[in-house]
Amino acid sequence: MKIFIVIIILILNSFNIKNSFSQDNVLKVGEELNYIVYYGFIKLGEVNMRITDKSVSNGTEIFTAKSKMYSYKGIPFVDLEIEFESELVFDGKDLYSRKFRAKEKVEDGYVEIEYVFHYDSQYVYVKKTNKGNVEIDKNISINKNVRFQDGLSLFYKARINSFTPEDNFMVPVFMNEEETSVDYYFKSEPEEISLSAFEDDIVAVGCNGVAKFTGVFGMNGEFAGWFSKNSARVPLKAQLNAIVGSITLELDSFKRSDFKLH
């Protein structure tokens, strides 16, 4: 009888493992997510997110993620066109930035930023050019044993953390050439949300937090987000504070072979 019970327990445990959600399924090469940015009912622009490449080094996976944000032409007080690229290190549990680039279109040129994280040597190499003129070219010391997020890797780090509801996360961030952080937590109870591009409501995992920095388009302070309640943890919707006031990002379309909203 005891042997029989042990066998049953092993079978049940095996079943649970196979059907439990895994962080490993969050990052998938070829994934492309497109969002519409709203100010009330006004469409301000779009945000496109892509995972384009993956390699393996010393047992850790390194992903390349890219993003493009742009405002629609003719929108008053809003003129934004910026591209990001981040190299993400994922060891199966933790995810952090290894390299970050940003290129923002400004009048008569571009502002370009590059961060290269040298964790073992405890510094970040920072280079910033403005219309071809070098403004910053130096190493900035960082705290020992801290792994940082950049402005793009945060998007994927939150997806990894979303598997642990009701935990409070204080995530180190390197932004605007200095150390800062973002705090957030995930709700344990799922909720249904609506998206303009899709007919049916969607079951989602909710998140609330505070960004302790000012990001693109003046985004800062309190925010809320919702992620798909499946192993992909696709961000579905976010509410943020920006220069114009409160804005909303909503998933408008996606490309991912193993993902369905319902």
Secondary structure as UniProt FT lines:
FT   HELIX           2..19
FT   HELIX           23..25
FT   TURN            29..30
FT   STRAND          32..39
FT   TURN            40..41
FT   STRAND          42..57
FT   TURN            58..59
FT   STRAND          60..71
FT   TURN            73..74
FT   TURN            76..77
FT   STRAND          81..90
FT   STRAND          95..106
FT   TURN            107..108
FT   STRAND          109..118
FT   TURN            119..122
FT   STRAND          123..130
FT   TURN            131..132
FT   STRAND          133..141
FT   TURN            144..145
FT   TURN            151..152
FT   HELIX           153..161
FT   TURN            162..163
FT   TURN            165..166
FT   STRAND          168..175
FT   TURN            176..177
FT   STRAND          178..186
FT   STRAND          191..193
FT   TURN            196..197
FT   STRAND          202..211
FT   HELIX           216..218
FT   STRAND          220..228
FT   TURN            231..232
FT   STRAND          235..242
FT   TURN            243..244
FT   STRAND          245..255
FT   TURN            257..258
//
